[in-house]
Amino acid sequence: MQRGIPVSNPYLYTLVRWVAVGVGMLLLMLLTYGLLRAFRARRSTAAGYALILPWLLGLIIWQLFPILYSLYLSFTAYDVLTPPRWVGLKNYVDMFTRDTRFWPSVRLTVLYSVISVPLGVLGALGTASLLAREVRGIGFWRTLYYVPAVLPAAATALLWRWMFASRGLINSLLSPVYRLLNMEPLSWFSDERLVLPSFIIMSFWGVFGANTVILLAALKNVPKELKEAALVDGAGPWTVFSRITVPMISPALLYVTIMGVIGAMQNFTAPLFIATPSSAGTFLNVYVYQQGFTQFKMGYASAVAWFLMVLILILTAIVWKWSDAYVYYEGELRQR
């Protein structure tokens, strides 16, 4: 006997596809109608809409439709080979109450984001402050710090797997410490207690360069007159940095923090390429991949993916709300 609630109409799957096509055609017709009206009103405006029409079609076909279709799949049992079968909220109930691997994945993903993002932002801020100095050869160092950001993620994951191996570079550098403490080399990705710290260390490599460049640009835009006036009034370097520099670059700090949270919550490539204990190294994005493309539970994978999206929205909203009290925009009074 099949599980779930069978649909009353055996042609529901075909009907859903035709409804999706109809909705797409309706949107296209509305868009065309809007273009015609705009063309009659102002030809220049119509020309602009015509230029972005290919992008709008791509947005509807390749993004909007898959998003809505995945929402539908999250309420079905779908194994790719057979049509989706409506099961209602069963996927969500199983996810929250029966799946023993789901909550450990949530915990790992949230902890990774909460720890790695602040450390990454603080590290990038410190590095950007050093690189903001105009000294000889500073261009070389600015380029060097950005190089990791342009390397392929898969190649970077393999590089770190080699560095964290039992006889890799990290343990070789730590060998004097191991001998001093009379201990065995650490198994970074084999020990469940070290999986999270290992991925946090790896996270600096991927986002450090991009965040440093963004914060460096913000630091270069801080008016020198403000800092010079504060120094003349007797303020120390730390006071100038904390009371003038940080508030002036706070919008950039907010941007890198939000983008860092979104990226950390979707951590995927490194955990996928690095073998870790399944109970300790499965991030939510990897779990979605495993459910969808390893076990072919596309409906369940869609439900987990939608939960991940809601979780990202919640964390982003928290950061955004927190920014009201600490982010300063030029021309506005700083809220305290």
Secondary structure, 3 states (H helix, E strand, C coil): CCCCCCCCCCCHHHHHHHHHHHHHHHHHHHHHHHHHHHHHHCHHHHHHHHHHHHHHHHHHHHHHHHHHHHHHHCCEECCCCCCCEECCCHHHHHHHHCCCCHHHHHHHHHHHHHHHHHHHHHHHHHHHHHHCCCCCCHHHHHHHHHHHHHCCHHHHHHHHHHHCCCCCHHHHHCHHHHHHHCCCCCCCCCCHHHHHHHHHHHHHHHHHHHHHHHHHHHHHCCCHHHHHHHHHCCCCHHHHHHHHHHHHCHHHHHHHHHHHHHHHHCCCHHHHHCCCCCCCCCCHHHHHHHHHHHCCCHHHHHHHHHHHHHHHHHHHHHHHHHHCCCCCCCCCCCCC
